[in-house]
């Protein structure tokens, strides 16, 4: 596979985000200082986000804001709590996620050029989706910073009000202190959004790469479906038997991988579904009221895309896993040896139960789930508009 580039050479942007979030080791784990740096990065948003969270709590519970300001504070609070929950997820599951990426990278290296043409289609989709989401996440932070800057520049010359991107406005803040606080909020928000993007795209990248492996198995089975069979002794040639063994082994590896991925990523998906549903509702309500339209439009689009980019790969993975049964059935197993019939029967039996990814073990991710969550978010948005 070296002629086609390495796995991380293809997902270089994702690697940067994953390393920054502590999900991947930085330059290997042999150096002690790099190991400490990795642990530090894993917990970074857990404590830095209190710089934004505490003022928002004080504003909500002790200053009696109006409904517009209250919704704005709730939106920022939910986003910041999401940073912290993702940091806990990284601390608990980062070693298992690293192993999953290592397995995925190993299968990439073992592929021959003919196999690469199949798996690269899915790797390209994973790269495209993750790149869009990473860029969109950072653009969302930029819109909040730019909106606050425009408000500050547009205020009256003798005004003492200072506007912040992720905190309530204040009066009579000294200029150096204002600039430092403004820059600190933007930096912390960049850190937090990087963690959210890295955690959300972990499942997407791995799921789509497994879709590529399942498509590869189907291509192997399709190649041998037209193999000639010796009718005299009812046995296929040795090539068919070898290919079936290769397919059966790879199929089991992929299913075990998907099971492990589902166990690792389930709580991150649960956090994502709950928080993004409320973010969609609050952002939609603020957008409908015409308050901060640009920044809330970017937040709304990011939440919708994040949910879609998690549900669609999970739905596709489920469809690809069940399609193996049809591909295996098309092999001339009925004229093969008993061993070949057994291998085909095992693959068909495994495919009866599709590989699924779920949120907290009770919400199966699919396009139907995406439709349901967005519908619930819209309903909650209508409730907020009627308050």
C-alpha positions, 0 to 999 in steps of 0.5 A: 500500500506504500505506493498509494500513501499511508493511512494517516497520510490520507487522514492527516487533518483528522490525525491533527484533531485526534492528537490534539484531543488526546485520542491518538498518541503524539509521535509514539508513546515511548517518550515519557514527556509525550505520554504526559502531554497526551494525558494533559491534552485529554483533560484540557477542556475539562478544566479550561472550560470553567472560565466560560461556564462559571460566568454563564451560571452566575448570569443565569441564576443570579442576574434574572436575564430576559428571555433572549439573553437567557436562551443565549446563555443556555446555548453557550452553557450547553456547548461548554458542558459538551466540551467537558463531557467529551473530555471525560469520554476521551479520558475513559476510552482513548486507549481503546480508540487508539487500538481501533485506529491501529487495526484500521491502519493495519488493514489499510497497509495489508491491502493490495492495489486492486483492493485499494481501489475499493476501500479508497472510495469509502476512505475518500468519503470519510476524509471529505465528511471529516474535513467539512465538519472540522472546518465548519466547527472552527468557522462556527467559533469564528462567527461568534468572535466576529459578531462580538467584534462587530458589535464592539466596533459599532457601539457608541464612542462613549459607550462603556459596554464590552461585548464578548463572544461567549460571555454576557456583556459587561460595563466599564471593563478596562481595555487590556483586561477586555482584550485578554478576556476576549482572546482567552474565550476564543482560545478556549472555544477553539480547544473545546470545538476541536474536542467535539469535532474529534470525538464526533468524527472518530465514529464516522471515520472508523465506520466508513472505513469498515464500510470499505472493508465490507465492500472489499469482501463483497468484491472478493466474493463477486470475483469468485462467483463465476468460478468453474466447478468440477462436476465430477467430484463436486469440488471447486478449485483451490482458488475458490476455497482460499478466497472463501477462507480469506473472506470469512476471516476478514468478515469476522475481523470486521464484525468484531471491530464494529462490535468494539466500535459500538461499545466504545462510541455509544456514550459519545453518541448519546452525548451528541444526540442530546446536546445537539438536539437542544442546540438545534432548538435554542439556535433555531429559536434565536435565529427565528427571533432575528437575534445574532442571525449569522452566529446562530445559523452557523451553530444550527448548521453545525449541529445538524451536520454533526448529527447527519455525519454520525447517523448516515455512516452508521446507517450505511454500515448496517446496510453494507453488513447485511449485503454480505449475505447476498454476495455470499449466496451468489457464490456457487456454494451448492456445488462445492465441498462441505467445507466451502458450504460451511464457510458460505453458510457461516458468512450468511448467518453472521450477516443476518444480524447487521452491524449497528452503532447506537447511542447509549445502547438504546438508540440505534443510529440511522437516517430515521434516527436523524429525522426523529432527532431533528423533528424533536429539536424543531418541536422544542424550538416551537415551544421556546418561541411560544414562551 
